[in-house]
Amino acid sequence: MKEKLYDLIVIGSGPGGEGAAMKAAKAGKKVAVVEKHALIGGNCAHTATIPSKVLRFSVQLLGRFRSNPLFQSAVEKIQISYPDLLKRAESVISKQVQMRQTFYQRNNVEVIHGLASFVDANHIKVTSKSSGTRTFRAHSFVIATGSTPYHPTNIDFTHKRALDSDSVLSLQETPSSIAIYGAGVIGCEYASILQSLGITVHLINTRDRLLSFLDDEITDALGYHLRDQGVCIHHNESYHKVELTDTQAILWLKSGKKIKADYLLWCNGRSGNTDALGLDKIGIPINRRQQIDTNEYYQTCLPHIYAVGDVIGYPSLASASFDQGRFAATHLIEGKCKYKLQSIPTGIYTSPEISSIGQTEQELTAANVPYEIGYSAFKSLARSQIENCDVGMLKILFHRETLEILGVHCFGSQASEIIHIGQLVMNLKDRQNSLMAFINTTFNYPTTAEAYRVAALNGLNRL
């Protein structure tokens, strides 16, 4: 039987794999996607971005009703459990999977289910319970296998009291308390979500401040509001040992503190999904985080094998992964790619949410850049008052002399939506006087987006 040959085989069907497969397929290439799970979509659809954001939206909606005098008496009678929220997430995941399945079907991309491993530089074997082991050949490959939560060897994650950001989505009760170890993006998001359900949350941060890559003013606001909501934050702490019993998890910290909770939720680091790929057979090394190093075009040390998404590390965002896959496939097809990731906005779905782009105040100060600040407090916006979401602000950093936008930082309702207005202006070819773009634009009223005009005028008045 003649061996089947593909132009490209993509390993993994998350955003990075999908971006690569769609780009190559639309260019007329013969493409196959290998997915180890029964359903496509990768971690983004099943264990990360989509389910956590559904949980967050649901508790945020409940919170808005609770804080609105019109609905307070009725909402007090409503009891929503954590499993109830998970059911809502399942429906959204199902819709996402069905939609993405049609993408592959319409573009004649073959989906192969099973665990992929390299045999040599042009062959992979795919093993599944239903089809056994089959071998496939391709001219090129894109590795988009994502990542999984890091597990320290001295914690038993088979125990029901030890959870990670994957297994927390299978929790079938609403605990009374939880200790979250790791105050990165995932840890802060889950702290915000779980506290909104009335769960006592301990957030253990191994550093001296939350999300130190953000602007200091934004992280200060986040810390204040998490504490105001009831989250107990422990800074500069690291664990000594974890004791798990039938009824609780006990976290012993090196400082001598002991934290007891119904569950431990481990949110401290992720590792690339490379263990089963057989990369050692073809000479592709992995780093200490089990990730693959690539060049600017996402090529590994073997030029016909690319890697994209969380499996290569930073920035580990679904939005960036999709573009990485698309750019890698462009280079694969054309031998060049003029597109590069730039000005990637952060989106952190705490409550309130955070989004930012560009440089922070501390970075500009360190670089001796003469900058000024424009503020807009959400409590002064009509839209925020109407929606009873008056917590937050928009902050524009701009050059005092050229009026070039240097950074935009937003904390509050719809932050991850309106950040793209700042992103577009920052990506203009002529960035001088870009502050004036906000002033000379007529925004719909009332909207949250008009915060840009308010902040720009505020900044201009400071000069």
C-alpha positions as CSV (number, residue, x, y, z in Angstrom):
1,M,0.0,0.0,0.0
2,K,1.4,3.4,-1.0
3,E,2.4,5.6,1.9
4,K,0.2,8.7,2.3
5,L,2.1,11.9,2.1
6,Y,1.1,15.3,3.4
7,D,2.5,18.7,2.8
8,L,2.0,19.5,6.5
9,I,1.1,17.7,9.6
10,V,0.1,19.8,12.6
11,I,0.4,18.2,16.0
12,G,-2.3,19.7,18.3
13,S,-5.6,21.4,17.5
14,G,-5.5,24.4,19.9
15,P,-5.2,28.0,18.6
16,G,-1.6,27.6,17.4
17,G,-2.4,24.4,15.5
18,E,-5.6,25.7,14.1
19,G,-3.9,28.9,12.9
20,A,-1.2,26.9,11.1
21,A,-3.6,24.3,9.6
22,M,-6.0,26.9,8.2
23,K,-3.3,29.1,6.7
24,A,-1.7,26.1,4.9
25,A,-5.0,24.6,3.8
26,K,-6.2,27.9,2.3
27,A,-2.9,28.0,0.4
28,G,-3.8,24.7,-1.2
29,K,-1.6,22.4,0.9
30,K,-2.5,18.9,1.9
31,V,-2.9,19.2,5.7
32,A,-3.6,16.8,8.5
33,V,-4.1,17.7,12.2
34,V,-3.3,15.2,15.0
35,E,-5.2,15.6,18.2
36,K,-4.6,13.2,21.2
37,H,-8.0,13.9,22.7
38,A,-11.4,12.8,21.4
39,L,-12.5,16.4,20.8
40,I,-10.6,19.1,19.1
41,G,-9.8,22.5,20.5
42,G,-6.8,21.9,22.8
43,N,-6.3,23.3,26.2
44,C,-7.8,26.6,25.2
45,A,-11.2,25.1,24.7
46,H,-11.3,22.4,27.3
47,T,-9.2,23.3,30.3
48,A,-7.9,26.9,30.1
49,T,-9.2,30.0,28.3
50,I,-12.8,29.1,27.6
51,P,-14.0,27.3,30.8
52,S,-12.3,29.8,33.1
53,K,-13.7,32.8,31.3
54,V,-17.2,31.2,31.4
55,L,-16.9,30.8,35.1
56,R,-15.7,34.3,35.6
57,F,-18.5,35.8,33.4
58,S,-21.2,33.9,35.4
59,V,-20.0,35.0,38.8
60,Q,-19.5,38.5,37.6
61,L,-23.1,38.6,36.3
62,L,-24.3,37.3,39.7
63,G,-22.2,40.0,41.4
64,R,-23.8,42.8,39.3
65,F,-27.3,41.6,40.3
66,R,-26.3,41.4,43.9
67,S,-25.0,45.0,43.9
68,N,-28.0,46.4,42.0
69,P,-30.7,47.6,44.4
70,L,-33.4,46.6,41.9
71,F,-32.5,42.9,42.1
72,Q,-30.9,42.5,45.5
73,S,-33.9,41.0,47.3
74,A,-34.5,38.5,44.6
75,V,-30.9,37.5,44.1
76,E,-30.4,36.8,47.8
77,K,-32.6,33.7,47.4
78,I,-30.5,32.3,44.5
79,Q,-27.9,29.7,45.4
80,I,-25.4,28.9,42.7
81,S,-22.9,26.1,43.2
82,Y,-19.5,25.6,41.6
83,P,-20.8,22.5,39.7
84,D,-23.7,24.7,38.3
85,L,-21.1,27.0,36.8
86,L,-19.2,24.1,35.3
87,K,-22.4,23.0,33.5
88,R,-22.6,26.4,31.8
89,A,-19.0,26.0,30.7
90,E,-19.7,22.6,29.1
91,S,-22.3,24.2,26.8
92,V,-19.9,26.8,25.6
93,I,-17.1,24.3,25.1
94,S,-19.5,22.1,23.0
95,K,-20.3,25.1,20.8
96,Q,-16.7,25.9,20.3
97,V,-15.8,22.3,19.4
98,Q,-18.6,22.1,16.9
99,M,-17.7,25.3,15.2
100,R,-14.0,24.4,14.9
101,Q,-14.8,21.0,13.6
102,T,-16.5,22.7,10.6
103,F,-13.4,24.7,9.9
104,Y,-11.4,21.5,9.3
105,Q,-14.2,20.0,7.3
106,R,-14.7,23.0,5.0
107,N,-11.0,23.3,4.3
108,N,-10.5,19.5,3.7
109,V,-8.1,19.1,6.7
110,E,-8.0,15.5,7.9
111,V,-8.2,15.2,11.7
112,I,-6.4,12.2,13.1
113,H,-7.1,11.3,16.7
114,G,-4.3,9.7,18.8
115,L,-1.0,10.3,20.4
116,A,1.7,11.5,18.0
117,S,5.4,10.7,18.2
118,F,8.3,11.2,15.8
119,V,9.8,8.1,14.2
120,D,12.3,10.2,12.2
121,A,12.4,13.7,10.8
122,N,9.7,13.1,8.2
123,H,7.5,10.4,9.9
124,I,5.3,10.3,12.9
125,K,3.4,7.4,14.4
126,V,-0.1,8.0,15.9
127,T,-1.4,5.6,18.5
128,S,-5.0,5.4,19.6
129,K,-7.2,2.7,21.2
130,S,-9.6,2.6,18.3
131,S,-7.1,2.5,15.4
132,G,-3.9,1.1,16.9
133,T,-0.6,2.5,15.7
134,R,-0.4,4.1,12.2
135,T,2.5,5.9,10.5
136,F,2.2,9.2,8.6
137,R,4.7,11.1,6.4
138,A,4.9,14.8,5.7
139,H,7.3,17.3,4.2
140,S,6.8,19.7,7.2
141,F,5.4,19.6,10.7
142,V,4.1,22.2,13.2
143,I,4.2,21.2,16.8
144,A,1.4,22.9,18.8
145,T,0.9,20.6,21.7
146,G,0.5,23.3,24.4
147,S,1.3,22.9,28.0
148,T,0.1,21.4,31.3
149,P,0.3,22.5,34.9
150,Y,3.7,21.9,36.6
151,H,3.6,19.3,39.3
152,P,6.2,19.3,42.1
153,T,7.3,15.7,42.8
154,N,6.6,16.0,46.5
155,I,2.9,16.8,46.1
156,D,0.5,13.9,45.4
157,F,-1.8,15.2,42.7
158,T,-3.7,12.0,42.6
159,H,-5.2,12.9,46.0
160,K,-8.6,14.5,45.8
161,R,-7.6,17.5,47.9
162,A,-4.8,18.5,45.5
163,L,-6.0,20.4,42.4
164,D,-4.4,22.2,39.5
165,S,-5.9,24.5,36.9
166,D,-7.1,21.4,34.9
167,S,-8.5,19.2,37.6
168,V,-10.3,22.2,39.3
169,L,-12.7,22.0,36.4
170,S,-13.8,18.6,37.6
171,L,-14.5,19.6,41.2
172,Q,-18.0,18.4,42.1
173,E,-18.7,20.5,45.2
174,T,-18.5,24.1,46.3
175,P,-15.7,24.1,49.0
176,S,-15.9,26.4,51.9
177,S,-12.2,27.3,51.6
178,I,-9.3,26.9,49.2
179,A,-5.6,27.7,49.2
180,I,-4.2,28.9,45.9
181,Y,-0.5,28.5,45.5
182,G,0.9,30.8,42.9
183,A,-0.4,34.4,42.2
184,G,0.3,34.6,38.5
185,V,-2.5,35.3,36.0
186,I,-4.2,31.9,36.6
187,G,-4.0,32.1,40.3
188,C,-5.4,35.7,40.5
189,E,-8.2,34.8,38.1
190,Y,-9.3,31.8,40.1
191,A,-9.0,33.7,43.4
192,S,-11.4,36.3,42.0
193,I,-13.8,33.6,40.6
194,L,-13.9,31.4,43.7
195,Q,-14.2,34.2,46.2
196,S,-17.3,35.5,44.3
197,L,-19.0,32.2,45.3
198,G,-18.5,32.9,49.0
199,I,-15.5,30.6,49.2
200,T,-12.7,31.6,51.7
201,V,-9.6,32.1,49.5
202,H,-6.0,32.2,50.5
203,L,-3.7,33.4,47.7
204,I,-0.1,32.6,48.2
205,N,2.3,34.7,46.2
206,T,6.0,33.7,45.9
207,R,6.9,37.3,45.0
208,D,6.6,40.7,46.7
209,R,3.7,41.9,44.6
210,L,1.0,40.6,42.3
211,L,1.7,40.4,38.5
212,S,4.8,42.4,38.6
213,F,5.0,42.7,34.8
214,L,2.0,45.1,35.0
215,D,2.1,48.8,35.8
216,D,2.5,49.3,39.5
217,E,-0.6,51.3,39.9
218,I,-2.7,48.6,38.2
219,T,-1.3,45.8,40.5
220,D,-1.8,48.0,43.5
221,A,-5.5,48.4,42.5
222,L,-5.8,44.6,41.9
223,G,-4.4,43.8,45.3
224,Y,-6.7,46.3,47.0
225,H,-9.9,45.0,45.3
226,L,-9.0,41.3,45.8
227,R,-8.6,42.1,49.5
228,D,-11.7,44.2,49.6
229,Q,-13.6,41.2,48.1
230,G,-12.3,39.0,50.9
231,V,-9.2,37.3,49.4
232,C,-6.4,36.8,51.9
233,I,-3.1,37.5,50.1
234,H,0.2,36.2,51.4
235,H,3.2,37.8,49.7
236,N,6.9,36.5,49.7
237,E,5.9,33.0,50.7
238,S,7.0,29.6,49.5
239,Y,5.8,26.2,50.6
240,H,7.8,23.8,52.8
241,K,5.5,20.8,52.5
242,V,1.9,19.9,51.7
243,E,-0.1,17.6,54.0
244,L,-3.3,16.0,52.4
245,T,-5.9,14.3,54.5
246,D,-9.4,13.0,53.8
247,T,-11.0,16.3,54.8
248,Q,-8.4,19.0,54.1
249,A,-5.2,20.3,52.6
250,I,-2.6,21.8,54.9
251,L,0.0,24.0,53.4
252,W,3.1,24.5,55.5
253,L,5.1,27.6,54.5
254,K,8.8,28.2,55.0
255,S,8.0,31.3,57.0
256,G,6.4,29.0,59.6
257,K,2.8,29.7,58.7
258,K,0.3,26.9,58.3
259,I,-2.7,27.3,56.0
260,K,-5.6,24.9,56.3
261,A,-8.3,24.7,53.5
262,D,-10.7,22.2,52.0
263,Y,-8.5,22.1,48.8
264,L,-5.1,23.1,47.5
265,L,-5.2,24.7,44.0
266,W,-1.7,24.6,42.5
267,C,-1.2,27.5,40.0
268,N,2.6,27.8,40.0
269,G,4.0,27.2,36.5
270,R,3.3,25.2,33.4
271,S,5.4,22.7,31.4
272,G,5.5,22.1,27.7
273,N,3.8,19.0,26.4
274,T,6.8,17.4,24.8
275,D,7.4,14.2,26.8
276,A,5.6,11.8,24.4
277,L,6.8,13.5,21.1
278,G,10.0,11.5,20.7
279,L,12.0,14.7,20.0
280,D,15.2,13.0,21.2
281,K,15.0,10.7,18.2
282,I,15.3,13.6,15.8
283,G,17.7,15.8,17.8
284,I,15.3,18.6,18.9
285,P,16.3,19.6,22.4
286,I,13.9,20.9,25.1
287,N,14.7,23.3,27.9
288,R,14.1,22.9,31.7
289,R,10.5,23.8,31.3
290,Q,10.0,21.0,28.7
291,Q,9.6,23.7,26.1
292,I,11.0,23.9,22.5
293,D,13.3,26.8,21.5
294,T,12.7,28.3,18.0
295,N,14.0,31.1,15.8
296,E,12.0,34.2,14.9
297,Y,10.1,32.2,12.2
298,Y,9.2,29.5,14.8
299,Q,11.5,27.0,13.2
300,T,13.2,24.4,15.5
301,C,16.8,23.3,14.9
302,L,15.3,21.2,12.0
303,P,14.1,23.9,9.6
304,H,11.1,21.9,8.3
305,I,9.7,21.4,11.8
306,Y,8.1,24.4,13.5
307,A,6.7,24.9,17.0
308,V,4.2,27.4,18.2
309,G,2.0,28.3,21.1
310,D,2.5,27.4,24.8
311,V,4.9,24.6,23.9
312,I,7.5,27.3,23.1
313,G,6.7,29.5,26.2
314,Y,6.2,33.2,26.3
315,P,3.7,34.9,25.8
316,S,1.5,31.8,26.3
317,L,-1.7,33.5,25.1
318,A,-4.4,32.0,22.9
319,S,-4.4,35.1,20.8
320,A,-0.7,35.1,20.2
321,S,-0.6,31.3,19.6
322,F,-3.1,31.6,16.7
323,D,-0.9,34.2,15.1
324,Q,2.2,32.2,15.7
325,G,0.7,29.3,13.9
326,R,-0.4,31.5,11.0
327,F,3.0,33.1,10.7
328,A,4.8,29.8,10.9
329,A,2.7,28.4,8.1
330,T,3.3,31.5,6.0
331,H,7.1,31.0,6.4
332,L,6.7,27.3,5.6
333,I,4.8,28.1,2.4
334,E,6.5,31.2,1.1
335,G,10.0,30.8,2.6
336,K,9.6,34.2,4.3
337,C,7.2,36.0,6.6
338,K,7.1,39.7,7.1
339,Y,4.6,39.5,10.0
340,K,5.8,39.4,13.6
341,L,4.1,39.5,16.9
342,Q,4.1,43.0,18.2
343,S,2.2,45.1,20.8
344,I,0.4,42.1,22.3
345,P,-2.2,43.2,24.8
346,T,-2.5,41.4,28.1
347,G,-5.9,40.3,29.2
348,I,-6.4,39.2,32.8
349,Y,-9.9,38.2,33.7
350,T,-10.0,39.0,37.3
351,S,-13.0,41.0,38.7
352,P,-12.6,43.7,37.7
353,E,-10.5,42.7,34.7
354,I,-7.2,44.1,33.6
355,S,-5.7,44.8,30.2
356,S,-2.7,46.7,29.1
357,I,-0.3,47.3,26.2
358,G,3.0,49.0,25.8
359,Q,5.4,50.3,28.5
360,T,4.7,50.7,32.2
361,E,5.6,53.8,34.3
362,Q,8.4,51.9,36.0
363,E,9.9,51.0,32.6
364,L,9.7,54.6,31.3
365,T,11.2,56.0,34.5
366,A,14.1,53.5,34.3
367,A,14.7,54.5,30.7
368,N,14.6,58.3,31.5
369,V,11.8,58.8,29.1
370,P,9.9,62.2,29.6
371,Y,6.4,61.0,29.9
372,E,3.0,62.3,31.1
373,I,-0.1,60.5,32.3
374,G,-3.7,60.9,31.3
375,Y,-6.4,59.5,33.5
376,S,-10.1,58.6,33.2
377,A,-11.9,57.3,36.3
378,F,-14.7,54.9,35.4
379,K,-16.8,56.3,38.2
380,S,-17.1,59.5,36.2
381,L,-18.3,57.8,33.0
382,A,-22.1,57.7,32.3
383,R,-21.9,54.2,30.9
384,S,-20.2,52.9,34.1
385,Q,-22.8,54.6,36.2
386,I,-25.6,53.1,34.2
387,E,-24.2,49.6,34.5
388,N,-23.3,50.1,38.1
389,C,-19.7,49.2,37.3
390,D,-17.8,52.3,38.5
391,V,-14.7,50.6,39.7
392,G,-11.6,51.2,37.5
393,M,-9.8,53.5,35.3
394,L,-8.0,54.0,32.0
395,K,-4.5,55.3,32.1
396,I,-2.6,56.6,29.0
397,L,1.2,57.1,29.1
398,F,2.5,59.4,26.4
399,H,5.7,61.3,25.5
400,R,5.6,64.9,26.8
401,E,7.3,66.3,23.7
402,T,6.0,64.2,20.8
403,L,2.6,63.2,22.2
404,E,3.4,59.6,21.1
405,I,1.3,57.0,23.0
406,L,3.8,54.8,25.0
407,G,1.4,52.6,27.0
408,V,-2.2,52.1,27.8
409,H,-3.3,50.5,31.1
410,C,-6.9,49.7,32.0
411,F,-8.5,48.3,35.1
412,G,-12.2,47.7,35.2
413,S,-15.3,46.5,33.3
414,Q,-14.6,45.8,29.6
415,A,-10.9,46.5,30.0
416,S,-10.0,43.6,27.6
417,E,-12.4,45.0,25.0
418,I,-11.5,48.6,24.9
419,I,-7.7,48.0,25.0
420,H,-7.7,47.4,21.3
421,I,-8.5,51.0,20.6
422,G,-5.2,51.9,22.2
423,Q,-3.5,49.0,20.4
424,L,-4.6,50.3,17.0
425,V,-3.4,53.8,17.7
426,M,-0.1,52.6,19.0
427,N,0.4,50.6,15.8
428,L,0.0,53.6,13.5
429,K,3.0,54.2,11.2
430,D,3.2,57.9,12.3
431,R,3.1,57.7,16.0
432,Q,3.9,61.3,16.7
433,N,0.9,63.2,18.1
434,S,-1.0,59.9,18.4
435,L,-2.5,61.3,21.6
436,M,-4.5,63.6,19.4
437,A,-6.2,60.7,17.7
438,F,-8.2,60.1,20.9
439,I,-9.1,63.8,21.3
440,N,-10.2,64.2,17.7
441,T,-12.3,61.0,17.5
442,T,-16.0,61.2,18.2
443,F,-16.9,58.3,20.5
444,N,-20.4,57.0,21.0
445,Y,-22.0,58.3,24.1
446,P,-22.5,56.8,26.6
447,T,-19.7,54.2,26.2
448,T,-16.7,52.9,28.2
449,A,-14.6,53.6,25.2
450,E,-15.0,57.4,25.6
451,A,-12.6,57.0,28.5
452,Y,-9.9,57.4,25.9
453,R,-11.0,61.0,25.0
454,V,-11.4,61.9,28.7
455,A,-7.9,60.5,29.6
456,A,-6.3,62.2,26.6
457,L,-7.7,65.6,27.5
458,N,-6.7,65.0,31.1
459,G,-3.2,64.3,30.0
460,L,-3.0,67.3,27.6
461,N,-4.1,69.6,30.4
462,R,-1.1,68.4,32.5
463,L,1.4,69.8,30.0
